[in-house]
Amino acid sequence: MTGVQTCALPISVFLWQFQSRILFEAELEFAVADGVTETGLEYAQLDFMLNDNIVLVGGKFLLPYGVFGPEQHPTWINKFPTPPPIYGHHVSNFGAEPLMPVLADVGVMGRATINPGRYQIALNAFAVNGPATGDATASPPELEFPASSGDNNTDKALGTRLDLALPPIARINISYFNGDYDDQNVLDFSSWNVAGEVRFGRGAEIRGEYIQTRQESETLTGIQVLKRHGFYAQGTYRYRRWQPGIRWTQIFSSDFDGSAFDTGATQMAFALDYWFGPSIALMGAYELNREQGGVEVDNDRIIVHAAFGF
């Protein structure tokens, strides 16, 4: 069965530099769902530039985990009308639970950049409130990433990302995220990510990300661990105002405490964008979703999406 979905997700990005070294950034997102307009604050942060290579950040910010979340998820930057299903952000039920949300949280971050000639090296490190327990009766307990000034435990989530780049041709980075999520500071959640991108001449680009997560859970037999992993890879080509693309996503099957947690799923997405301007586009895509393990779900869909940034 194929469904048709239409949506509009305008995003407002506010930049205000009120001193030579202090910058305020904020992003508001507006979505229309079932005839109701929803508003969300993606981030609101203060950047203090110590010098040309070191920046300190405080507030609610997009965590430097992977590439899609902090850099590619705005609707006029993402080349597809939906995010890769490994991230839980405006994703339909494609057959498996997302591995991670687009991470935003409240805390502090530091960013250092080195430019040794043609190459660039960047290191990000952050401390934030971290994940929390949602439905504690679930097995394993449900994870939440509330992105608020409150915390359900005394532990802070820590993370880092290392970037290696050869501008404008290639880039690779490795990210890590870890923090307790329960009230007693006993149960741990961690995740790591490897992302890469290669750009060719005349508007061709290939990018992808791999994620692995590890969640501890207390059971009758002791501490059990749920491990999940998956990836996406995509290619796009810009020809004048047109930009076709193809994306493959797979979340692998996983077991927990001796039984299957999910059977995994795959998605093949075909996109075609028409760009009216640098940040205004009409996007269309067809997604073919398939569960693994012998179970099929008829949830293929067509998406038509208008994106603009201002």
Secondary structure, DSSP 8 states (H G I E B T S, - for coil): -EEEEEEE--EEEEEEEEETTEEEEEEEEEEEETTEEEEEEEEEEEEEESSSSEEEEEEEEE--SSSIIIII-STTTSSSSS--TTB-SS----SS--SB---EEEEEEEEEEE--TT-EEEEEEEEE---EES-TTSSS--EE---SS--SSS--EEEEEEEEEETTTEEEEEEEEEEE-STTS--EEEEEEEEEEEE-GGGEEEEEEEEEEEEEEEETTEEEEEEEEEEEEEEEE-BTTEEEEEEEEEE--EEETTEEEE--EEEEEEEEEEEEETTEEEEEEEEEEEESTT-----EEEEEEEEEB-
